[in-house]
Amino acid sequence: YLGWQFKPILEHPNLNISNPPAENITISESNLKMEGRTTPGSVLTINNETVYPEENGSFKKDIELRPGLNVLEIKAVSRFGQETKLIRRITYLFENGASGDK
């Protein structure tokens, strides 16, 4: 019985990224729409910027990429301080005249 009560305290929050689907990707667009889901009630950050998930834990965040390698650290922290962290490495191939040209 005690083990069942301590389970939420010891469990790390779930963190699933549906977009981008792979850890390492290369794209030609300067804007990335990150989407995923975490355990409801978790505090979520992407590169230390707070993201506010929906009540069910789903989230979306538009991320402006710089040309070259962009490393994104996605972190979910439970109310008991347990942490789950994922890394996504996105290479943005910038081309002159592309939509990312500002």
BAVO-886040 format. One record per residue: chain; z, y, x of N, C-alpha, C, O, CB in turn; residue number from 0. Coordinates in nm, 2 decimals, decimal comma. Glycine has a CB too. Example, Ala and Ser with C-alpha at 12.3 -4.5 7.8 and 13.67 -1.06 7.14 Angstrom:
BEGIN
+-----+--------+--------+--------+--------+--------+--------+--------+--------+--------+--------+--------+--------+--------+--------+--------+-----+
: mol :    n.Z :    n.Y :    n.X :   ca.Z :   ca.Y :   ca.X :    c.Z :    c.Y :    c.X :    o.Z :    o.Y :    o.X :   cb.Z :   cb.Y :   cb.X : seq :
+-----+--------+--------+--------+--------+--------+--------+--------+--------+--------+--------+--------+--------+--------+--------+--------+-----+
:   A :   0,78 :  -0,57 :   1,32 :   0,78 :  -0,45 :   1,23 :   0,78 :  -0,33 :   1,32 :   0,85 :  -0,33 :   1,42 :   0,90 :  -0,45 :   1,13 :   0 :
:   A :   0,71 :  -0,22 :   1,28 :   0,71 :  -0,11 :   1,37 :   0,79 :   0,00 :   1,29 :   0,80 :   0,11 :   1,34 :   0,57 :  -0,06 :   1,41 :   1 :
+-----+--------+--------+--------+--------+--------+--------+--------+--------+--------+--------+--------+--------+--------+--------+--------+-----+
//
This chain:
BEGIN
+-----+--------+--------+--------+--------+--------+--------+--------+--------+--------+--------+--------+--------+--------+--------+--------+-----+
: mol :    n.Z :    n.Y :    n.X :   ca.Z :   ca.Y :   ca.X :    c.Z :    c.Y :    c.X :    o.Z :    o.Y :    o.X :   cb.Z :   cb.Y :   cb.X : seq :
+-----+--------+--------+--------+--------+--------+--------+--------+--------+--------+--------+--------+--------+--------+--------+--------+-----+
:   A :   0,00 :  -0,12 :   0,08 :   0,00 :   0,00 :   0,00 :   0,00 :   0,13 :   0,09 :  -0,08 :   0,22 :   0,06 :   0,12 :   0,00 :  -0,09 :   0 :
:   A :   0,08 :   0,13 :   0,19 :   0,09 :   0,25 :   0,28 :  -0,04 :   0,27 :   0,35 :  -0,09 :   0,38 :   0,37 :   0,20 :   0,23 :   0,38 :   1 :
:   A :  -0,11 :   0,16 :   0,39 :  -0,24 :   0,17 :   0,46 :  -0,34 :   0,24 :   0,37 :  -0,42 :   0,31 :   0,41 :  -0,29 :   0,03 :   0,50 :   2 :
:   A :  -0,34 :   0,21 :   0,24 :  -0,43 :   0,27 :   0,14 :  -0,40 :   0,42 :   0,13 :  -0,50 :   0,49 :   0,12 :  -0,42 :   0,20 :   0,00 :   3 :
:   A :  -0,28 :   0,46 :   0,13 :  -0,24 :   0,60 :   0,12 :  -0,28 :   0,68 :   0,25 :  -0,32 :   0,79 :   0,24 :  -0,10 :   0,62 :   0,09 :   4 :
:   A :  -0,28 :   0,61 :   0,36 :  -0,31 :   0,68 :   0,49 :  -0,46 :   0,68 :   0,52 :  -0,51 :   0,76 :   0,60 :  -0,24 :   0,62 :   0,60 :   5 :
:   A :  -0,54 :   0,60 :   0,45 :  -0,68 :   0,59 :   0,47 :  -0,75 :   0,73 :   0,46 :  -0,83 :   0,76 :   0,55 :  -0,74 :   0,50 :   0,37 :   6 :
:   A :  -0,73 :   0,81 :   0,36 :  -0,80 :   0,94 :   0,36 :  -0,76 :   1,03 :   0,47 :  -0,84 :   1,12 :   0,51 :  -0,77 :   1,01 :   0,23 :   7 :
:   A :  -0,64 :   1,02 :   0,52 :  -0,59 :   1,10 :   0,63 :  -0,66 :   1,06 :   0,76 :  -0,69 :   1,15 :   0,84 :  -0,44 :   1,09 :   0,65 :   8 :
:   A :  -0,69 :   0,93 :   0,78 :  -0,75 :   0,88 :   0,91 :  -0,90 :   0,88 :   0,90 :  -0,96 :   0,87 :   1,01 :  -0,69 :   0,75 :   0,93 :   9 :
:   A :  -0,96 :   0,88 :   0,79 :  -1,11 :   0,87 :   0,78 :  -1,18 :   1,00 :   0,82 :  -1,14 :   1,11 :   0,79 :  -1,15 :   0,83 :   0,64 :  10 :
:   A :  -1,29 :   0,98 :   0,89 :  -1,37 :   1,09 :   0,93 :  -1,46 :   1,12 :   0,81 :  -1,50 :   1,03 :   0,73 :  -1,46 :   1,06 :   1,05 :  11 :
:   A :  -1,50 :   1,24 :   0,78 :  -1,59 :   1,27 :   0,67 :  -1,73 :   1,22 :   0,69 :  -1,78 :   1,21 :   0,81 :  -1,60 :   1,43 :   0,65 :  12 :
:   A :  -1,79 :   1,18 :   0,59 :  -1,93 :   1,14 :   0,59 :  -2,02 :   1,26 :   0,62 :  -1,99 :   1,37 :   0,58 :  -1,98 :   1,07 :   0,46 :  13 :
:   A :  -2,13 :   1,24 :   0,70 :  -2,22 :   1,35 :   0,73 :  -2,36 :   1,28 :   0,74 :  -2,38 :   1,21 :   0,84 :  -2,18 :   1,43 :   0,86 :  14 :
:   A :  -2,45 :   1,31 :   0,65 :  -2,58 :   1,26 :   0,65 :  -2,68 :   1,37 :   0,65 :  -2,67 :   1,46 :   0,56 :  -2,60 :   1,16 :   0,53 :  15 :
:   A :  -2,78 :   1,37 :   0,74 :  -2,88 :   1,47 :   0,74 :  -3,01 :   1,41 :   0,69 :  -3,06 :   1,31 :   0,75 :  -2,90 :   1,53 :   0,89 :  16 :
:   A :  -3,06 :   1,46 :   0,58 :  -3,19 :   1,41 :   0,53 :  -3,31 :   1,48 :   0,59 :  -3,42 :   1,43 :   0,59 :  -3,19 :   1,42 :   0,38 :  17 :
:   A :  -3,29 :   1,61 :   0,63 :  -3,40 :   1,68 :   0,69 :  -3,34 :   1,77 :   0,80 :  -3,25 :   1,86 :   0,76 :  -3,48 :   1,77 :   0,59 :  18 :
:   A :  -3,38 :   1,76 :   0,92 :  -3,48 :   1,67 :   0,98 :  -3,42 :   1,53 :   0,98 :  -3,31 :   1,51 :   1,01 :  -3,52 :   1,72 :   1,12 :  19 :
:   A :  -3,51 :   1,43 :   0,96 :  -3,47 :   1,29 :   0,95 :  -3,43 :   1,23 :   1,08 :  -3,36 :   1,13 :   1,08 :  -3,57 :   1,21 :   0,88 :  20 :
:   A :  -3,49 :   1,28 :   1,19 :  -3,47 :   1,22 :   1,32 :  -3,39 :   1,31 :   1,41 :  -3,38 :   1,43 :   1,39 :  -3,60 :   1,18 :   1,39 :  21 :
:   A :  -3,32 :   1,25 :   1,51 :  -3,24 :   1,33 :   1,61 :  -3,33 :   1,42 :   1,69 :  -3,29 :   1,53 :   1,72 :  -3,16 :   1,24 :   1,70 :  22 :
:   A :  -3,45 :   1,38 :   1,73 :  -3,54 :   1,46 :   1,81 :  -3,67 :   1,47 :   1,74 :  -3,74 :   1,37 :   1,72 :  -3,55 :   1,39 :   1,95 :  23 :
:   A :  -3,71 :   1,60 :   1,71 :  -3,84 :   1,62 :   1,65 :  -3,91 :   1,74 :   1,71 :  -3,84 :   1,83 :   1,78 :  -3,83 :   1,64 :   1,50 :  24 :
:   A :  -4,04 :   1,75 :   1,70 :  -4,12 :   1,86 :   1,74 :  -4,19 :   1,91 :   1,62 :  -4,26 :   1,84 :   1,55 :  -4,22 :   1,82 :   1,86 :  25 :
:   A :  -4,18 :   2,05 :   1,60 :  -4,25 :   2,11 :   1,48 :  -4,33 :   2,23 :   1,53 :  -4,30 :   2,28 :   1,64 :  -4,15 :   2,14 :   1,37 :  26 :
:   A :  -4,42 :   2,28 :   1,44 :  -4,50 :   2,40 :   1,48 :  -4,46 :   2,52 :   1,39 :  -4,53 :   2,62 :   1,39 :  -4,64 :   2,37 :   1,47 :  27 :
:   A :  -4,35 :   2,50 :   1,31 :  -4,31 :   2,61 :   1,22 :  -4,18 :   2,67 :   1,28 :  -4,10 :   2,60 :   1,34 :  -4,28 :   2,56 :   1,08 :  28 :
:   A :  -4,16 :   2,80 :   1,26 :  -4,04 :   2,87 :   1,32 :  -3,92 :   2,86 :   1,23 :  -3,81 :   2,89 :   1,27 :  -4,07 :   3,01 :   1,35 :  29 :
:   A :  -3,94 :   2,81 :   1,10 :  -3,83 :   2,80 :   1,01 :  -3,81 :   2,65 :   0,97 :  -3,90 :   2,58 :   0,94 :  -3,86 :   2,88 :   0,88 :  30 :
:   A :  -3,68 :   2,61 :   0,98 :  -3,65 :   2,47 :   0,95 :  -3,55 :   2,47 :   0,83 :  -3,45 :   2,54 :   0,83 :  -3,59 :   2,40 :   1,07 :  31 :
:   A :  -3,58 :   2,39 :   0,73 :  -3,48 :   2,38 :   0,62 :  -3,40 :   2,25 :   0,64 :  -3,45 :   2,14 :   0,62 :  -3,55 :   2,38 :   0,48 :  32 :
:   A :  -3,27 :   2,27 :   0,69 :  -3,19 :   2,16 :   0,71 :  -3,12 :   2,12 :   0,57 :  -3,08 :   2,21 :   0,50 :  -3,08 :   2,19 :   0,81 :  33 :
:   A :  -3,12 :   1,99 :   0,54 :  -3,06 :   1,94 :   0,42 :  -2,98 :   1,82 :   0,45 :  -3,01 :   1,74 :   0,54 :  -3,17 :   1,91 :   0,32 :  34 :
:   A :  -2,87 :   1,80 :   0,37 :  -2,79 :   1,68 :   0,39 :  -2,68 :   1,68 :   0,29 :  -2,68 :   1,75 :   0,19 :  -2,74 :   1,68 :   0,53 :  35 :
:   A :  -2,58 :   1,59 :   0,33 :  -2,47 :   1,57 :   0,24 :  -2,35 :   1,54 :   0,33 :  -2,36 :   1,47 :   0,43 :  -2,49 :   1,46 :   0,13 :  36 :
:   A :  -2,23 :   1,59 :   0,29 :  -2,11 :   1,56 :   0,35 :  -2,00 :   1,52 :   0,25 :  -2,03 :   1,53 :   0,13 :  -2,06 :   1,68 :   0,44 :  37 :
:   A :  -1,89 :   1,47 :   0,29 :  -1,78 :   1,44 :   0,20 :  -1,73 :   1,57 :   0,13 :  -1,71 :   1,67 :   0,19 :  -1,66 :   1,37 :   0,27 :  38 :
:   A :  -1,73 :   1,57 :  -0,01 :  -1,68 :   1,69 :  -0,08 :  -1,55 :   1,73 :  -0,03 :  -1,46 :   1,65 :   0,00 :  -1,68 :   1,66 :  -0,23 :  39 :
:   A :  -1,54 :   1,87 :  -0,01 :  -1,41 :   1,92 :   0,04 :  -1,41 :   1,94 :   0,19 :  -1,32 :   2,00 :   0,24 :  -1,30 :   1,84 :   0,00 :  40 :
:   A :  -1,51 :   1,89 :   0,26 :  -1,51 :   1,91 :   0,41 :  -1,56 :   2,05 :   0,44 :  -1,63 :   2,11 :   0,36 :  -1,61 :   1,81 :   0,47 :  41 :
:   A :  -1,52 :   2,10 :   0,56 :  -1,56 :   2,23 :   0,61 :  -1,68 :   2,19 :   0,70 :  -1,67 :   2,11 :   0,79 :  -1,45 :   2,31 :   0,69 :  42 :
:   A :  -1,80 :   2,26 :   0,67 :  -1,92 :   2,23 :   0,74 :  -1,97 :   2,34 :   0,82 :  -1,96 :   2,46 :   0,78 :  -2,03 :   2,19 :   0,64 :  43 :
:   A :  -2,01 :   2,32 :   0,95 :  -2,06 :   2,42 :   1,03 :  -2,19 :   2,37 :   1,10 :  -2,21 :   2,25 :   1,13 :  -1,96 :   2,47 :   1,14 :  44 :
:   A :  -2,29 :   2,46 :   1,12 :  -2,41 :   2,44 :   1,19 :  -2,41 :   2,54 :   1,31 :  -2,42 :   2,66 :   1,28 :  -2,54 :   2,44 :   1,10 :  45 :
:   A :  -2,39 :   2,49 :   1,43 :  -2,38 :   2,58 :   1,55 :  -2,27 :   2,68 :   1,52 :  -2,29 :   2,80 :   1,55 :  -2,52 :   2,65 :   1,58 :  46 :
:   A :  -2,16 :   2,64 :   1,48 :  -2,04 :   2,72 :   1,45 :  -2,05 :   2,82 :   1,34 :  -1,96 :   2,91 :   1,33 :  -2,00 :   2,79 :   1,58 :  47 :
:   A :  -2,16 :   2,82 :   1,26 :  -2,17 :   2,90 :   1,15 :  -2,14 :   2,82 :   1,02 :  -2,19 :   2,72 :   1,00 :  -2,32 :   2,96 :   1,14 :  48 :
:   A :  -2,04 :   2,87 :   0,94 :  -2,00 :   2,80 :   0,82 :  -2,11 :   2,79 :   0,72 :  -2,18 :   2,89 :   0,69 :  -1,88 :   2,87 :   0,76 :  49 :
:   A :  -2,12 :   2,67 :   0,67 :  -2,22 :   2,65 :   0,56 :  -2,14 :   2,59 :   0,44 :  -2,05 :   2,51 :   0,46 :  -2,33 :   2,54 :   0,60 :  50 :
:   A :  -2,17 :   2,64 :   0,32 :  -2,09 :   2,61 :   0,21 :  -2,16 :   2,50 :   0,12 :  -2,26 :   2,54 :   0,05 :  -2,05 :   2,73 :   0,12 :  51 :
:   A :  -2,12 :   2,38 :   0,13 :  -2,18 :   2,27 :   0,05 :  -2,15 :   2,29 :  -0,10 :  -2,06 :   2,36 :  -0,14 :  -2,13 :   2,13 :   0,09 :  52 :
:   A :  -2,24 :   2,23 :  -0,18 :  -2,21 :   2,22 :  -0,33 :  -2,09 :   2,13 :  -0,35 :  -2,04 :   2,07 :  -0,26 :  -2,34 :   2,16 :  -0,40 :  53 :
:   A :  -2,04 :   2,13 :  -0,48 :  -1,93 :   2,05 :  -0,51 :  -1,94 :   1,90 :  -0,48 :  -1,85 :   1,84 :  -0,44 :  -1,90 :   2,06 :  -0,66 :  54 :
:   A :  -2,07 :   1,85 :  -0,49 :  -2,09 :   1,71 :  -0,46 :  -2,11 :   1,68 :  -0,31 :  -2,13 :   1,57 :  -0,27 :  -2,21 :   1,66 :  -0,53 :  55 :
:   A :  -2,10 :   1,79 :  -0,22 :  -2,11 :   1,77 :  -0,08 :  -2,25 :   1,80 :  -0,02 :  -2,27 :   1,80 :   0,10 :  -2,07 :   1,64 :  -0,04 :  56 :
:   A :  -2,35 :   1,82 :  -0,11 :  -2,49 :   1,84 :  -0,06 :  -2,50 :   1,99 :  -0,01 :  -2,43 :   2,08 :  -0,06 :  -2,59 :   1,82 :  -0,17 :  57 :
:   A :  -2,59 :   2,00 :   0,09 :  -2,61 :   2,14 :   0,14 :  -2,75 :   2,16 :   0,19 :  -2,83 :   2,06 :   0,22 :  -2,51 :   2,16 :   0,26 :  58 :
:   A :  -2,79 :   2,28 :   0,19 :  -2,92 :   2,33 :   0,25 :  -2,90 :   2,45 :   0,33 :  -2,82 :   2,54 :   0,29 :  -3,03 :   2,35 :   0,13 :  59 :
:   A :  -2,97 :   2,46 :   0,44 :  -2,96 :   2,58 :   0,52 :  -3,09 :   2,61 :   0,59 :  -3,15 :   2,52 :   0,66 :  -2,84 :   2,56 :   0,63 :  60 :
:   A :  -3,14 :   2,73 :   0,58 :  -3,26 :   2,77 :   0,65 :  -3,22 :   2,81 :   0,79 :  -3,13 :   2,89 :   0,81 :  -3,34 :   2,88 :   0,58 :  61 :
:   A :  -3,29 :   2,76 :   0,89 :  -3,26 :   2,79 :   1,03 :  -3,39 :   2,85 :   1,10 :  -3,49 :   2,78 :   1,09 :  -3,21 :   2,67 :   1,10 :  62 :
:   A :  -3,37 :   2,96 :   1,15 :  -3,48 :   3,03 :   1,23 :  -3,48 :   2,97 :   1,37 :  -3,37 :   2,97 :   1,44 :  -3,47 :   3,18 :   1,23 :  63 :
:   A :  -3,59 :   2,91 :   1,42 :  -3,60 :   2,85 :   1,55 :  -3,66 :   2,94 :   1,65 :  -3,74 :   3,03 :   1,62 :  -3,68 :   2,72 :   1,54 :  64 :
:   A :  -3,61 :   2,93 :   1,77 :  -3,67 :   3,00 :   1,89 :  -3,78 :   2,91 :   1,95 :  -3,76 :   2,78 :   1,94 :  -3,56 :   3,04 :   1,99 :  65 :
:   A :  -3,88 :   2,96 :   2,01 :  -3,98 :   2,88 :   2,08 :  -3,91 :   2,79 :   2,18 :  -3,82 :   2,83 :   2,25 :  -4,08 :   2,96 :   2,15 :  66 :
:   A :  -3,95 :   2,66 :   2,19 :  -3,89 :   2,57 :   2,28 :  -3,79 :   2,48 :   2,22 :  -3,79 :   2,46 :   2,10 :  -3,83 :   2,64 :   2,40 :  67 :
:   A :  -3,69 :   2,43 :   2,30 :  -3,59 :   2,34 :   2,25 :  -3,48 :   2,42 :   2,18 :  -3,42 :   2,51 :   2,23 :  -3,53 :   2,26 :   2,36 :  68 :
:   A :  -3,44 :   2,37 :   2,06 :  -3,33 :   2,42 :   1,98 :  -3,23 :   2,31 :   1,96 :  -3,27 :   2,21 :   1,90 :  -3,38 :   2,49 :   1,84 :  69 :
:   A :  -3,11 :   2,32 :   2,00 :  -3,01 :   2,22 :   1,98 :  -2,92 :   2,26 :   1,87 :  -2,85 :   2,37 :   1,88 :  -2,93 :   2,19 :   2,11 :  70 :
:   A :  -2,91 :   2,18 :   1,76 :  -2,83 :   2,21 :   1,65 :  -2,71 :   2,11 :   1,64 :  -2,73 :   1,99 :   1,64 :  -2,91 :   2,21 :   1,51 :  71 :
:   A :  -2,59 :   2,17 :   1,63 :  -2,47 :   2,09 :   1,62 :  -2,42 :   2,10 :   1,48 :  -2,38 :   2,21 :   1,44 :  -2,36 :   2,13 :   1,73 :  72 :
:   A :  -2,42 :   1,99 :   1,40 :  -2,37 :   1,99 :   1,27 :  -2,24 :   1,92 :   1,26 :  -2,23 :   1,81 :   1,31 :  -2,48 :   1,92 :   1,17 :  73 :
:   A :  -2,14 :   1,99 :   1,21 :  -2,00 :   1,93 :   1,22 :  -1,94 :   1,94 :   1,08 :  -1,94 :   2,05 :   1,02 :  -1,92 :   2,01 :   1,32 :  74 :
:   A :  -1,87 :   1,83 :   1,04 :  -1,80 :   1,83 :   0,92 :  -1,65 :   1,80 :   0,95 :  -1,63 :   1,70 :   1,03 :  -1,85 :   1,73 :   0,81 :  75 :
:   A :  -1,56 :   1,87 :   0,90 :  -1,41 :   1,85 :   0,93 :  -1,34 :   1,83 :   0,80 :  -1,35 :   1,92 :   0,71 :  -1,35 :   1,97 :   1,01 :  76 :
:   A :  -1,27 :   1,72 :   0,79 :  -1,19 :   1,69 :   0,67 :  -1,07 :   1,79 :   0,66 :  -1,03 :   1,85 :   0,75 :  -1,15 :   1,55 :   0,66 :  77 :
:   A :  -1,01 :   1,79 :   0,54 :  -0,89 :   1,87 :   0,52 :  -0,77 :   1,83 :   0,61 :  -0,68 :   1,90 :   0,63 :  -0,85 :   1,88 :   0,38 :  78 :
:   A :  -0,78 :   1,70 :   0,66 :  -0,68 :   1,65 :   0,75 :  -0,72 :   1,66 :   0,90 :  -0,65 :   1,61 :   0,99 :  -0,65 :   1,50 :   0,72 :  79 :
:   A :  -0,83 :   1,73 :   0,93 :  -0,87 :   1,76 :   1,06 :  -0,96 :   1,66 :   1,13 :  -0,99 :   1,67 :   1,25 :  -0,75 :   1,78 :   1,15 :  80 :
:   A :  -0,99 :   1,55 :   1,06 :  -1,08 :   1,45 :   1,12 :  -1,23 :   1,51 :   1,12 :  -1,27 :   1,58 :   1,03 :  -1,08 :   1,32 :   1,03 :  81 :
:   A :  -1,30 :   1,48 :   1,22 :  -1,43 :   1,55 :   1,25 :  -1,54 :   1,45 :   1,27 :  -1,52 :   1,34 :   1,33 :  -1,42 :   1,63 :   1,37 :  82 :
:   A :  -1,66 :   1,48 :   1,21 :  -1,78 :   1,41 :   1,23 :  -1,88 :   1,51 :   1,28 :  -1,90 :   1,61 :   1,22 :  -1,83 :   1,33 :   1,10 :  83 :
:   A :  -1,95 :   1,47 :   1,39 :  -2,05 :   1,56 :   1,45 :  -2,18 :   1,49 :   1,47 :  -2,19 :   1,38 :   1,52 :  -1,99 :   1,62 :   1,58 :  84 :
:   A :  -2,29 :   1,56 :   1,44 :  -2,43 :   1,51 :   1,46 :  -2,50 :   1,62 :   1,54 :  -2,48 :   1,74 :   1,52 :  -2,50 :   1,48 :   1,33 :  85 :
:   A :  -2,60 :   1,58 :   1,62 :  -2,68 :   1,67 :   1,70 :  -2,83 :   1,65 :   1,66 :  -2,87 :   1,53 :   1,64 :  -2,66 :   1,65 :   1,85 :  86 :
:   A :  -2,90 :   1,76 :   1,64 :  -3,04 :   1,75 :   1,62 :  -3,11 :   1,84 :   1,72 :  -3,07 :   1,95 :   1,74 :  -3,08 :   1,80 :   1,47 :  87 :
:   A :  -3,21 :   1,78 :   1,79 :  -3,28 :   1,86 :   1,89 :  -3,42 :   1,88 :   1,83 :  -3,50 :   1,79 :   1,81 :  -3,29 :   1,78 :   2,03 :  88 :
:   A :  -3,45 :   2,01 :   1,81 :  -3,58 :   2,05 :   1,74 :  -3,66 :   2,13 :   1,85 :  -3,61 :   2,23 :   1,89 :  -3,55 :   2,13 :   1,61 :  89 :
:   A :  -3,77 :   2,08 :   1,88 :  -3,86 :   2,16 :   1,97 :  -3,96 :   2,23 :   1,88 :  -4,04 :   2,17 :   1,81 :  -3,93 :   2,06 :   2,07 :  90 :
:   A :  -3,96 :   2,36 :   1,89 :  -4,06 :   2,45 :   1,82 :  -4,17 :   2,48 :   1,92 :  -4,15 :   2,55 :   2,01 :  -3,99 :   2,57 :   1,76 :  91 :
:   A :  -4,29 :   2,43 :   1,89 :  -4,41 :   2,46 :   1,97 :  -4,47 :   2,59 :   1,92 :  -4,54 :   2,59 :   1,81 :  -4,51 :   2,34 :   1,97 :  92 :
:   A :  -4,44 :   2,70 :   1,98 :  -4,49 :   2,83 :   1,94 :  -4,63 :   2,84 :   2,00 :  -4,66 :   2,82 :   2,11 :  -4,40 :   2,94 :   2,00 :  93 :
:   A :  -4,72 :   2,89 :   1,91 :  -4,86 :   2,92 :   1,95 :  -4,89 :   3,06 :   1,91 :  -4,86 :   3,11 :   1,81 :  -4,96 :   2,82 :   1,89 :  94 :
:   A :  -4,96 :   3,14 :   2,00 :  -5,00 :   3,28 :   1,97 :  -5,08 :   3,28 :   1,84 :  -5,17 :   3,20 :   1,82 :  -5,08 :   3,34 :   2,09 :  95 :
:   A :  -5,04 :   3,37 :   1,75 :  -5,11 :   3,38 :   1,63 :  -5,06 :   3,29 :   1,52 :  -5,11 :   3,29 :   1,40 :  -5,26 :   3,35 :   1,64 :  96 :
:   A :  -4,96 :   3,21 :   1,55 :  -4,90 :   3,12 :   1,45 :  -4,81 :   3,20 :   1,36 :  -4,78 :   3,32 :   1,39 :  -4,82 :   3,01 :   1,52 :  97 :
:   A :  -4,76 :   3,14 :   1,25 :  -4,68 :   3,21 :   1,16 :  -4,55 :   3,26 :   1,22 :  -4,48 :   3,35 :   1,16 :  -4,65 :   3,12 :   1,04 :  98 :
:   A :  -4,50 :   3,20 :   1,33 :  -4,38 :   3,24 :   1,39 :  -4,40 :   3,36 :   1,48 :  -4,30 :   3,41 :   1,53 :  -4,33 :   3,13 :   1,48 :  99 :
:   A :  -4,52 :   3,42 :   1,50 :  -4,55 :   3,54 :   1,58 :  -4,49 :   3,66 :   1,51 :  -4,54 :   3,69 :   1,40 :  -4,70 :   3,55 :   1,61 : 100 :
:   A :  -4,40 :   3,73 :   1,57 :  -4,34 :   3,85 :   1,51 :  -4,36 :   3,97 :   1,59 :  -4,32 :   4,08 :   1,55 :  -4,19 :   3,83 :   1,48 : 101 :
+-----+--------+--------+--------+--------+--------+--------+--------+--------+--------+--------+--------+--------+--------+--------+--------+-----+
//
